[in-house]
Amino acid sequence: MSTVFDTLRGTRLTGGIFLDAEFSAPWSVTAQVTPEDCRPFMPVPQHIIAYHYVACGHCVVAITGQPPVAVSAGGIVILPRNHPHLLASALNVVPVCADHLIRPGTAAGPARIIYGGGGEATHILCGFLGTDAPQTAMIAMLPDLLTLSSTNWEAAGWIESSFRFAVQESAKGRPDSGGMLVRLAELLFYEAVRQYLVLQPGERRPMVAGMHDVLIGRALRLLHQQLCRHWTTEELAHEIGLSRSSFAERFVRAVGEPPIRYLVHQRLDRASLRLLESSDSICRIAYEVGYESEAAFNRAFRREYGIPPSTWRRGAMTPRPKNASLPFRPASSGEP
C-alpha cells in the first residue's frame, strides 16, 4: 500500500470547483469536463480527473459499457480518465447536454446550473483535478468510474463539512478560497483512492494487485525510493531473494509490464513533472531521474511522449483550443 502513496505523492495535482449545480427531479444531463472548464484556474492540464460531490439529494451516474451507480448525499463520484458520463435523477429521463445549461460564474463563485422539473432537489459540486503526467501508474490502477458512499468511509463527515465551508468562503469572494478548494479536492482524491483500495480489493488494477505480493511490493518500493539507480532485472531479483526468471514472471503478472519498462515510465513521469515545476536545465532533470546524458534522456522522452522535453516544457504553458485532444503517450519499447 505504501508504494501506491509513493506514487500519489510524486504526482502534482491542481484543480478547482468550476460548477455548482442545483437540480430538481426529474432531470438528466450528459457531461464531460473540457479544457475550457480548466482554463480559468490554470494552464490546461495534460490529463483531467473529473469528480462530483453530492451535497444533498441523490443521483444516478453512468458511463458507456458499465452498469449505472446510485450516489446519495455525501457521496463522491470520480472519473479518473474523464469519460463522458450521465448524471440523472432516474435513467428513464431524457438527458440534455449540461453545457447548454451553464450560467457563467462570477468573482464570488463558480458557474451554476439550475435545472429540472421542480421535484426533489439534488445539489452537486463539480470539479476537476489535473496532472501533466499522462497515463501515470496512479491513473492506470483506478477504474473508469469510482464512487464512494458517505456510509462506508470514516472521512465522509469531515469531507462534507469542509466542502460546505470552502464553498461558503468562495461565495464571499475571499482571495484564498480558490486555493483552499484545490487542496481540499486533492485530499478528497487521495482519500477516495485509499478507500477504494481498502473497500474494493476484488476490482484492483494490476499495480494494486502487486501490493498483495509481498516480494513484488518490496521491489516496487525499491524502485520508487531509488528511481535514479541504474537497476537491472537481475539486481532487483537479487534484492528480494528471487531468481531472475521467477521475479520477472511474478512482476509482469502483478504489475502488467516488465520491471525495467515500469521503471522507465516512472522516471519519465517524474521528469515530465519536473520540467513543468522547475526552471532547472533538462540536463539536470535527466540526471535526477537516472539518465547519464541529456541525449539519452531526450531519446527516451521522445519515444514515450512523442515530443522532445524542451517542446513539452514550452507547450505545457501554451493555451490549447477548446476541442484539443488530451495527449496520451504511445506504447513504449521499455528501453531506458
C-alpha atoms as a printed R data frame, in Angstrom:
    type eleno elety resid chain resno       x       y       z
1   ATOM     1    CA   MET     A     1   0.000   0.000   0.000
2   ATOM     2    CA   SER     A     2   2.836   2.408   0.748
3   ATOM     3    CA   THR     A     3   4.003   2.142  -2.865
4   ATOM     4    CA   VAL     A     4   0.649   3.436  -4.046
5   ATOM     5    CA   PHE     A     5   1.042   6.519  -1.889
6   ATOM     6    CA   ASP     A     6   4.639   6.973  -3.011
7   ATOM     7    CA   THR     A     7   3.106   7.259  -6.489
8   ATOM     8    CA   LEU     A     8   0.395   9.640  -5.309
9   ATOM     9    CA   ARG     A     9   2.863  11.880  -3.500
10  ATOM    10    CA   GLY     A    10   5.024  12.022  -6.616
11  ATOM    11    CA   THR     A    11   2.168  13.306  -8.789
12  ATOM    12    CA   ARG     A    12   1.398  17.008  -8.773
13  ATOM    13    CA   LEU     A    13  -2.331  17.683  -8.817
14  ATOM    14    CA   THR     A    14  -4.005  21.021  -9.371
15  ATOM    15    CA   GLY     A    15  -7.628  21.900  -9.985
16  ATOM    16    CA   GLY     A    16 -10.740  23.531  -8.657
17  ATOM    17    CA   ILE     A    17 -14.520  23.531  -8.403
18  ATOM    18    CA   PHE     A    18 -15.910  25.014 -11.608
19  ATOM    19    CA   LEU     A    19 -19.637  24.276 -11.326
20  ATOM    20    CA   ASP     A    20 -22.322  24.487  -8.628
21  ATOM    21    CA   ALA     A    21 -25.339  22.526  -9.899
22  ATOM    22    CA   GLU     A    22 -28.833  22.546  -8.395
23  ATOM    23    CA   PHE     A    23 -31.182  20.007  -9.934
24  ATOM    24    CA   SER     A    24 -34.813  19.187  -9.221
25  ATOM    25    CA   ALA     A    25 -36.463  15.929 -10.297
26  ATOM    26    CA   PRO     A    26 -36.977  14.856 -12.962
27  ATOM    27    CA   TRP     A    27 -33.634  15.769 -14.540
28  ATOM    28    CA   SER     A    28 -30.884  14.168 -16.621
29  ATOM    29    CA   VAL     A    29 -27.702  15.629 -18.142
30  ATOM    30    CA   THR     A    30 -24.737  14.398 -20.113
31  ATOM    31    CA   ALA     A    31 -21.414  15.896 -19.109
32  ATOM    32    CA   GLN     A    32 -17.649  15.854 -19.539
33  ATOM    33    CA   VAL     A    33 -15.026  18.233 -18.171
34  ATOM    34    CA   THR     A    34 -13.415  20.125 -21.047
35  ATOM    35    CA   PRO     A    35 -10.123  22.010 -21.313
36  ATOM    36    CA   GLU     A    36 -12.171  25.247 -21.229
37  ATOM    37    CA   ASP     A    37 -13.509  24.320 -17.772
38  ATOM    38    CA   CYS     A    38  -9.926  24.189 -16.510
39  ATOM    39    CA   ARG     A    39  -8.641  27.333 -18.180
40  ATOM    40    CA   PRO     A    40  -9.866  29.851 -15.554
41  ATOM    41    CA   PHE     A    41  -7.845  28.039 -12.896
42  ATOM    42    CA   MET     A    42  -4.553  27.143 -14.588
43  ATOM    43    CA   PRO     A    43  -2.891  26.179 -17.885
44  ATOM    44    CA   VAL     A    44  -4.829  23.295 -19.381
45  ATOM    45    CA   PRO     A    45  -3.511  20.023 -17.884
46  ATOM    46    CA   GLN     A    46  -2.497  17.052 -19.988
47  ATOM    47    CA   HIS     A    47  -4.792  14.727 -18.052
48  ATOM    48    CA   ILE     A    48  -8.110  15.601 -16.372
49  ATOM    49    CA   ILE     A    49  -9.673  13.740 -13.458
50  ATOM    50    CA   ALA     A    50 -13.328  14.743 -13.082
51  ATOM    51    CA   TYR     A    51 -15.254  14.484  -9.828
52  ATOM    52    CA   HIS     A    52 -18.712  15.266  -8.421
53  ATOM    53    CA   TYR     A    53 -19.591  15.729  -4.784
54  ATOM    54    CA   VAL     A    54 -23.284  15.190  -3.978
55  ATOM    55    CA   ALA     A    55 -24.005  17.746  -1.253
56  ATOM    56    CA   CYS     A    56 -27.681  16.814  -0.906
57  ATOM    57    CA   GLY     A    57 -30.244  14.607  -2.600
58  ATOM    58    CA   HIS     A    58 -29.238  11.699  -4.804
59  ATOM    59    CA   CYS     A    59 -28.467  10.839  -8.423
60  ATOM    60    CA   VAL     A    60 -27.600   8.030 -10.816
61  ATOM    61    CA   VAL     A    61 -24.245   8.076 -12.629
62  ATOM    62    CA   ALA     A    62 -23.459   6.045 -15.733
63  ATOM    63    CA   ILE     A    63 -20.732   5.731 -18.362
64  ATOM    64    CA   THR     A    64 -20.865   3.679 -21.536
65  ATOM    65    CA   GLY     A    65 -20.290  -0.028 -21.057
66  ATOM    66    CA   GLN     A    66 -20.766  -0.100 -17.290
67  ATOM    67    CA   PRO     A    67 -23.823  -0.516 -15.037
68  ATOM    68    CA   PRO     A    68 -25.206   2.707 -13.517
69  ATOM    69    CA   VAL     A    69 -24.351   3.601  -9.920
70  ATOM    70    CA   ALA     A    70 -26.619   5.356  -7.406
71  ATOM    71    CA   VAL     A    71 -24.996   8.084  -5.281
72  ATOM    72    CA   SER     A    72 -26.616   9.752  -2.254
73  ATOM    73    CA   ALA     A    73 -25.816  12.867  -0.213
74  ATOM    74    CA   GLY     A    74 -22.215  12.895   0.977
75  ATOM    75    CA   GLY     A    75 -21.119  10.551  -1.816
76  ATOM    76    CA   ILE     A    76 -18.276  11.130  -4.229
77  ATOM    77    CA   VAL     A    77 -18.049  10.270  -7.924
78  ATOM    78    CA   ILE     A    78 -14.581  10.278  -9.514
79  ATOM    79    CA   LEU     A    79 -13.799   9.682 -13.195
80  ATOM    80    CA   PRO     A    80 -10.027   9.145 -13.343
81  ATOM    81    CA   ARG     A    81  -9.987   9.170 -17.153
82  ATOM    82    CA   ASN     A    82 -12.652  11.892 -17.549
83  ATOM    83    CA   HIS     A    83 -15.060   9.797 -19.604
84  ATOM    84    CA   PRO     A    84 -18.284  11.356 -20.914
85  ATOM    85    CA   HIS     A    85 -20.975  10.429 -18.401
86  ATOM    86    CA   LEU     A    86 -24.625  10.725 -17.463
87  ATOM    87    CA   LEU     A    87 -25.957  12.275 -14.247
88  ATOM    88    CA   ALA     A    88 -29.680  11.917 -13.634
89  ATOM    89    CA   SER     A    89 -32.489  11.658 -11.119
90  ATOM    90    CA   ALA     A    90 -33.557   8.459 -12.944
91  ATOM    91    CA   LEU     A    91 -32.414   6.562 -16.013
92  ATOM    92    CA   ASN     A    92 -35.748   6.910 -17.810
93  ATOM    93    CA   VAL     A    93 -35.425  10.703 -18.085
94  ATOM    94    CA   VAL     A    94 -34.293  12.034 -21.482
95  ATOM    95    CA   PRO     A    95 -30.888  13.720 -20.997
96  ATOM    96    CA   VAL     A    96 -29.803  17.143 -22.193
97  ATOM    97    CA   CYS     A    97 -26.247  18.406 -22.599
98  ATOM    98    CA   ALA     A    98 -25.072  20.134 -19.426
99  ATOM    99    CA   ASP     A    99 -23.047  22.652 -21.469
100 ATOM   100    CA   HIS     A   100 -26.248  24.343 -22.635
101 ATOM   101    CA   LEU     A   101 -27.472  24.876 -19.070
102 ATOM   102    CA   ILE     A   102 -24.419  26.550 -17.551
103 ATOM   103    CA   ARG     A   103 -24.717  30.092 -16.275
104 ATOM   104    CA   PRO     A   104 -21.371  31.943 -16.169
105 ATOM   105    CA   GLY     A   105 -19.668  32.273 -12.809
106 ATOM   106    CA   THR     A   106 -18.873  35.480 -11.001
107 ATOM   107    CA   ALA     A   107 -15.950  36.711  -8.941
108 ATOM   108    CA   ALA     A   108 -17.793  35.407  -5.881
109 ATOM   109    CA   GLY     A   109 -18.414  31.860  -7.097
110 ATOM   110    CA   PRO     A   110 -18.236  29.215  -9.846
111 ATOM   111    CA   ALA     A   111 -20.551  28.767 -12.813
112 ATOM   112    CA   ARG     A   112 -24.011  27.455 -11.963
113 ATOM   113    CA   ILE     A   113 -26.724  25.183 -13.263
114 ATOM   114    CA   ILE     A   114 -30.314  25.417 -12.016
115 ATOM   115    CA   TYR     A   115 -32.382  22.840 -13.879
116 ATOM   116    CA   GLY     A   116 -35.170  20.304 -13.517
117 ATOM   117    CA   GLY     A   117 -38.855  19.657 -13.114
118 ATOM   118    CA   GLY     A   118 -39.366  21.176  -9.686
119 ATOM   119    CA   GLY     A   119 -39.387  17.972  -7.622
120 ATOM   120    CA   GLU     A   120 -36.863  16.572  -5.140
121 ATOM   121    CA   ALA     A   121 -33.708  18.690  -5.001
122 ATOM   122    CA   THR     A   122 -30.158  17.469  -5.628
123 ATOM   123    CA   HIS     A   123 -27.133  19.717  -5.130
124 ATOM   124    CA   ILE     A   124 -23.854  18.691  -6.814
125 ATOM   125    CA   LEU     A   125 -20.460  20.400  -6.768
126 ATOM   126    CA   CYS     A   126 -18.465  19.567  -9.895
127 ATOM   127    CA   GLY     A   127 -14.723  19.865 -10.083
128 ATOM   128    CA   PHE     A   128 -11.568  18.540 -11.633
129 ATOM   129    CA   LEU     A   129  -8.013  17.665 -10.789
130 ATOM   130    CA   GLY     A   130  -5.331  17.991 -13.420
131 ATOM   131    CA   THR     A   131  -1.928  16.443 -13.874
132 ATOM   132    CA   ASP     A   132   0.668  16.914 -16.595
133 ATOM   133    CA   ALA     A   133   1.931  13.332 -16.379
134 ATOM   134    CA   PRO     A   134  -0.313  11.376 -18.784
135 ATOM   135    CA   GLN     A   135  -1.157   7.737 -18.092
136 ATOM   136    CA   THR     A   136   0.556   7.674 -14.704
137 ATOM   137    CA   ALA     A   137   0.546   4.468 -12.680
138 ATOM   138    CA   MET     A   138  -1.811   6.227 -10.289
139 ATOM   139    CA   ILE     A   139  -4.407   6.676 -13.041
140 ATOM   140    CA   ALA     A   140  -3.823   3.241 -14.544
141 ATOM   141    CA   MET     A   141  -4.617   1.456 -11.292
142 ATOM   142    CA   LEU     A   142  -8.081   3.023 -10.908
143 ATOM   143    CA   PRO     A   143 -11.408   2.035 -12.503
144 ATOM   144    CA   ASP     A   144 -13.122   4.236 -15.087
145 ATOM   145    CA   LEU     A   145 -15.786   5.174 -12.520
146 ATOM   146    CA   LEU     A   146 -15.003   5.293  -8.811
147 ATOM   147    CA   THR     A   147 -17.794   6.008  -6.315
148 ATOM   148    CA   LEU     A   148 -17.781   6.197  -2.538
149 ATOM   149    CA   SER     A   149 -20.829   6.308  -0.313
150 ATOM   150    CA   SER     A   150 -20.876   8.509   2.772
151 ATOM   151    CA   THR     A   151 -21.706   5.386   4.804
152 ATOM   152    CA   ASN     A   152 -18.559   3.414   4.057
153 ATOM   153    CA   TRP     A   153 -15.704   5.768   4.823
154 ATOM   154    CA   GLU     A   154 -14.779   7.483   8.054
155 ATOM   155    CA   ALA     A   155 -13.759  10.792   6.478
156 ATOM   156    CA   ALA     A   156 -17.140  11.402   4.808
157 ATOM   157    CA   GLY     A   157 -18.382  13.774   7.518
158 ATOM   158    CA   TRP     A   158 -15.153  15.742   7.528
159 ATOM   159    CA   ILE     A   159 -15.151  15.982   3.716
160 ATOM   160    CA   GLU     A   160 -18.771  17.168   3.682
161 ATOM   161    CA   SER     A   161 -18.294  19.872   6.329
162 ATOM   162    CA   SER     A   162 -15.032  21.028   4.734
163 ATOM   163    CA   PHE     A   163 -16.623  21.301   1.306
164 ATOM   164    CA   ARG     A   164 -19.506  23.313   2.662
165 ATOM   165    CA   PHE     A   165 -17.127  25.667   4.462
166 ATOM   166    CA   ALA     A   166 -14.900  26.075   1.398
167 ATOM   167    CA   VAL     A   167 -17.850  26.836  -0.879
168 ATOM   168    CA   GLN     A   168 -19.169  29.408   1.602
169 ATOM   169    CA   GLU     A   169 -15.755  31.068   1.674
170 ATOM   170    CA   SER     A   170 -15.643  31.069  -2.125
171 ATOM   171    CA   ALA     A   171 -19.074  32.727  -2.273
172 ATOM   172    CA   LYS     A   172 -17.785  35.517  -0.038
173 ATOM   173    CA   GLY     A   173 -15.031  36.256  -2.541
174 ATOM   174    CA   ARG     A   174 -12.186  35.535  -0.122
175 ATOM   175    CA   PRO     A   175  -8.898  35.696  -2.057
176 ATOM   176    CA   ASP     A   176  -7.560  32.390  -0.676
177 ATOM   177    CA   SER     A   177 -10.744  30.347  -1.107
178 ATOM   178    CA   GLY     A   178  -9.738  29.019  -4.524
179 ATOM   179    CA   GLY     A   179  -6.545  27.543  -3.142
180 ATOM   180    CA   MET     A   180  -8.487  26.022  -0.284
181 ATOM   181    CA   LEU     A   181 -10.818  24.246  -2.696
182 ATOM   182    CA   VAL     A   182  -7.876  22.895  -4.694
183 ATOM   183    CA   ARG     A   183  -6.207  21.434  -1.617
184 ATOM   184    CA   LEU     A   184  -9.499  20.019  -0.417
185 ATOM   185    CA   ALA     A   185 -10.152  18.379  -3.788
186 ATOM   186    CA   GLU     A   186  -6.642  16.910  -3.715
187 ATOM   187    CA   LEU     A   187  -7.220  15.463  -0.243
188 ATOM   188    CA   LEU     A   188 -10.593  14.136  -1.359
189 ATOM   189    CA   PHE     A   189  -8.967  12.325  -4.263
190 ATOM   190    CA   TYR     A   190  -6.246  10.781  -2.108
191 ATOM   191    CA   GLU     A   191  -8.818   9.666   0.440
192 ATOM   192    CA   ALA     A   192 -11.031   8.210  -2.292
193 ATOM   193    CA   VAL     A   193  -8.103   6.222  -3.707
194 ATOM   194    CA   ARG     A   194  -7.199   4.970  -0.241
195 ATOM   195    CA   GLN     A   195 -10.756   3.870   0.443
196 ATOM   196    CA   TYR     A   196 -11.047   2.243  -2.967
197 ATOM   197    CA   LEU     A   197  -8.029   0.110  -2.175
198 ATOM   198    CA   VAL     A   198  -9.419  -0.818   1.229
199 ATOM   199    CA   LEU     A   199 -13.025  -1.460   0.246
200 ATOM   200    CA   GLN     A   200 -12.797  -2.998  -3.209
201 ATOM   201    CA   PRO     A   201  -9.874  -5.448  -3.290
202 ATOM   202    CA   GLY     A   202 -11.510  -7.649  -5.896
203 ATOM   203    CA   GLU     A   203 -11.524  -4.907  -8.531
204 ATOM   204    CA   ARG     A   204  -7.999  -3.572  -8.206
205 ATOM   205    CA   ARG     A   205  -5.900  -2.969 -11.252
206 ATOM   206    CA   PRO     A   206  -2.571  -4.773 -11.842
207 ATOM   207    CA   MET     A   207  -0.341  -2.330  -9.957
208 ATOM   208    CA   VAL     A   208  -2.589  -2.513  -6.912
209 ATOM   209    CA   ALA     A   209  -2.753  -6.293  -7.155
210 ATOM   210    CA   GLY     A   210   1.028  -6.172  -6.894
211 ATOM   211    CA   MET     A   211   0.667  -4.789  -3.390
212 ATOM   212    CA   HIS     A   212  -0.650  -8.211  -2.323
213 ATOM   213    CA   ASP     A   213   2.509  -9.966  -3.475
214 ATOM   214    CA   VAL     A   214   4.872  -9.123  -0.621
215 ATOM   215    CA   LEU     A   215   8.015  -9.583  -2.704
216 ATOM   216    CA   ILE     A   216   6.757  -7.581  -5.679
217 ATOM   217    CA   GLY     A   217   5.564  -4.893  -3.284
218 ATOM   218    CA   ARG     A   218   9.106  -4.737  -1.902
219 ATOM   219    CA   ALA     A   219  10.521  -4.421  -5.427
220 ATOM   220    CA   LEU     A   220   8.122  -1.581  -6.222
221 ATOM   221    CA   ARG     A   221   9.156   0.272  -3.069
222 ATOM   222    CA   LEU     A   222  12.814  -0.103  -4.028
223 ATOM   223    CA   LEU     A   223  12.149   1.290  -7.494
224 ATOM   224    CA   HIS     A   224  10.191   4.281  -6.203
225 ATOM   225    CA   GLN     A   225  12.663   5.051  -3.411
226 ATOM   226    CA   GLN     A   226  15.727   4.773  -5.685
227 ATOM   227    CA   LEU     A   227  14.357   5.899  -9.014
228 ATOM   228    CA   CYS     A   228  17.691   7.157 -10.336
229 ATOM   229    CA   ARG     A   229  19.609   3.959  -9.535
230 ATOM   230    CA   HIS     A   230  20.738   2.010 -12.600
231 ATOM   231    CA   TRP     A   231  18.626  -1.034 -11.877
232 ATOM   232    CA   THR     A   232  18.678  -4.272 -13.820
233 ATOM   233    CA   THR     A   233  16.142  -7.052 -13.523
234 ATOM   234    CA   GLU     A   234  18.878  -9.245 -12.043
235 ATOM   235    CA   GLU     A   235  19.695  -6.702  -9.325
236 ATOM   236    CA   LEU     A   236  16.066  -6.307  -8.338
237 ATOM   237    CA   ALA     A   237  15.570 -10.064  -8.222
238 ATOM   238    CA   HIS     A   238  18.652 -10.412  -6.019
239 ATOM   239    CA   GLU     A   239  17.447  -7.672  -3.644
240 ATOM   240    CA   ILE     A   240  14.219  -9.538  -2.909
241 ATOM   241    CA   GLY     A   241  15.649 -13.054  -2.975
242 ATOM   242    CA   LEU     A   242  14.222 -14.479  -6.206
243 ATOM   243    CA   SER     A   243  15.755 -15.849  -9.363
244 ATOM   244    CA   ARG     A   244  15.657 -13.515 -12.339
245 ATOM   245    CA   SER     A   245  13.120 -15.578 -14.272
246 ATOM   246    CA   SER     A   246  10.816 -16.096 -11.288
247 ATOM   247    CA   PHE     A   247  10.950 -12.413 -10.365
248 ATOM   248    CA   ALA     A   248  10.319 -11.211 -13.933
249 ATOM   249    CA   GLU     A   249   7.335 -13.547 -14.315
250 ATOM   250    CA   ARG     A   250   5.787 -12.506 -10.981
251 ATOM   251    CA   PHE     A   251   6.362  -8.808 -11.686
252 ATOM   252    CA   VAL     A   252   4.623  -8.925 -15.075
253 ATOM   253    CA   ARG     A   253   1.761 -10.955 -13.615
254 ATOM   254    CA   ALA     A   254   1.252  -8.454 -10.771
255 ATOM   255    CA   VAL     A   255   2.015  -5.116 -12.458
256 ATOM   256    CA   GLY     A   256   1.245  -5.796 -16.111
257 ATOM   257    CA   GLU     A   257   4.637  -4.917 -17.622
258 ATOM   258    CA   PRO     A   258   8.322  -5.888 -17.146
259 ATOM   259    CA   PRO     A   259  10.231  -4.197 -14.289
260 ATOM   260    CA   ILE     A   260  12.561  -2.077 -16.425
261 ATOM   261    CA   ARG     A   261   9.725  -0.851 -18.615
262 ATOM   262    CA   TYR     A   262   7.827   0.105 -15.466
263 ATOM   263    CA   LEU     A   263  10.942   1.928 -14.217
264 ATOM   264    CA   VAL     A   264  11.219   3.872 -17.484
265 ATOM   265    CA   HIS     A   265   7.602   5.001 -17.210
266 ATOM   266    CA   GLN     A   266   8.089   6.167 -13.635
267 ATOM   267    CA   ARG     A   267  11.301   8.045 -14.468
268 ATOM   268    CA   LEU     A   268   9.720   9.869 -17.371
269 ATOM   269    CA   ASP     A   269   6.556  10.656 -15.440
270 ATOM   270    CA   ARG     A   270   8.735  12.212 -12.728
271 ATOM   271    CA   ALA     A   271  10.772  14.081 -15.333
272 ATOM   272    CA   SER     A   272   7.666  15.454 -17.060
273 ATOM   273    CA   LEU     A   273   6.539  16.985 -13.762
274 ATOM   274    CA   ARG     A   274   9.979  18.415 -13.015
275 ATOM   275    CA   LEU     A   275  10.023  20.069 -16.437
276 ATOM   276    CA   LEU     A   276   6.811  21.896 -15.554
277 ATOM   277    CA   GLU     A   277   7.515  22.668 -11.912
278 ATOM   278    CA   SER     A   278  11.052  23.955 -12.137
279 ATOM   279    CA   SER     A   279  13.352  26.028 -14.297
280 ATOM   280    CA   ASP     A   280  16.188  23.520 -13.867
281 ATOM   281    CA   SER     A   281  18.048  22.568 -17.002
282 ATOM   282    CA   ILE     A   282  16.975  19.498 -18.932
283 ATOM   283    CA   CYS     A   283  20.399  18.009 -18.301
284 ATOM   284    CA   ARG     A   284  19.963  18.324 -14.524
285 ATOM   285    CA   ILE     A   285  16.480  16.796 -14.603
286 ATOM   286    CA   ALA     A   286  17.754  13.942 -16.765
287 ATOM   287    CA   TYR     A   287  20.452  13.200 -14.182
288 ATOM   288    CA   GLU     A   288  17.966  13.392 -11.295
289 ATOM   289    CA   VAL     A   289  15.775  10.666 -12.777
290 ATOM   290    CA   GLY     A   290  18.609   8.325 -13.670
291 ATOM   291    CA   TYR     A   291  19.920   9.257 -17.130
292 ATOM   292    CA   GLU     A   292  23.645   9.705 -17.617
293 ATOM   293    CA   SER     A   293  23.321  12.030 -20.603
294 ATOM   294    CA   GLU     A   294  20.859  14.573 -21.893
295 ATOM   295    CA   ALA     A   295  20.893  12.861 -25.283
296 ATOM   296    CA   ALA     A   296  19.760   9.526 -23.827
297 ATOM   297    CA   PHE     A   297  17.039  11.286 -21.852
298 ATOM   298    CA   ASN     A   298  15.857  13.174 -24.953
299 ATOM   299    CA   ARG     A   299  15.571   9.924 -26.919
300 ATOM   300    CA   ALA     A   300  13.638   8.174 -24.151
301 ATOM   301    CA   PHE     A   301  11.326  11.135 -23.580
302 ATOM   302    CA   ARG     A   302  10.557  11.449 -27.293
303 ATOM   303    CA   ARG     A   303   9.745   7.723 -27.516
304 ATOM   304    CA   GLU     A   304   7.383   7.996 -24.552
305 ATOM   305    CA   TYR     A   305   5.648  11.342 -25.179
306 ATOM   306    CA   GLY     A   306   6.145  11.817 -28.902
307 ATOM   307    CA   ILE     A   307   7.962  15.160 -28.492
308 ATOM   308    CA   PRO     A   308  11.313  16.228 -27.016
309 ATOM   309    CA   PRO     A   309  11.368  17.512 -23.411
310 ATOM   310    CA   SER     A   310  12.075  21.098 -24.466
311 ATOM   311    CA   THR     A   311   8.916  21.131 -26.613
312 ATOM   312    CA   TRP     A   312   6.947  19.531 -23.767
313 ATOM   313    CA   ARG     A   313   8.075  22.265 -21.388
314 ATOM   314    CA   ARG     A   314   7.159  25.069 -23.804
315 ATOM   315    CA   GLY     A   315   3.869  23.543 -24.934
316 ATOM   316    CA   ALA     A   316   2.570  22.862 -21.426
317 ATOM   317    CA   MET     A   317   2.130  26.586 -20.841
318 ATOM   318    CA   THR     A   318   0.509  27.259 -24.227
319 ATOM   319    CA   PRO     A   319  -3.314  27.510 -24.204
320 ATOM   320    CA   ARG     A   320  -4.982  24.783 -26.260
321 ATOM   321    CA   PRO     A   321  -8.142  25.186 -28.355
322 ATOM   322    CA   LYS     A   322 -11.365  24.046 -26.726
323 ATOM   323    CA   ASN     A   323 -11.647  20.824 -28.709
324 ATOM   324    CA   ALA     A   324  -7.982  19.891 -28.452
325 ATOM   325    CA   SER     A   325  -7.410  16.304 -27.507
326 ATOM   326    CA   LEU     A   326  -5.516  15.486 -24.341
327 ATOM   327    CA   PRO     A   327  -2.423  13.523 -25.412
328 ATOM   328    CA   PHE     A   328  -1.713  10.022 -24.209
329 ATOM   329    CA   ARG     A   329   1.691   8.545 -24.635
330 ATOM   330    CA   PRO     A   330   2.232   5.779 -27.197
331 ATOM   331    CA   ALA     A   331   3.321   2.306 -26.215
332 ATOM   332    CA   SER     A   332   6.932   2.358 -25.115
333 ATOM   333    CA   SER     A   333   9.631  -0.066 -26.087
334 ATOM   334    CA   GLY     A   334  10.660  -0.132 -22.429
335 ATOM   335    CA   GLU     A   335  14.232   0.906 -23.187
336 ATOM   336    CA   PRO     A   336  15.703   3.243 -20.572
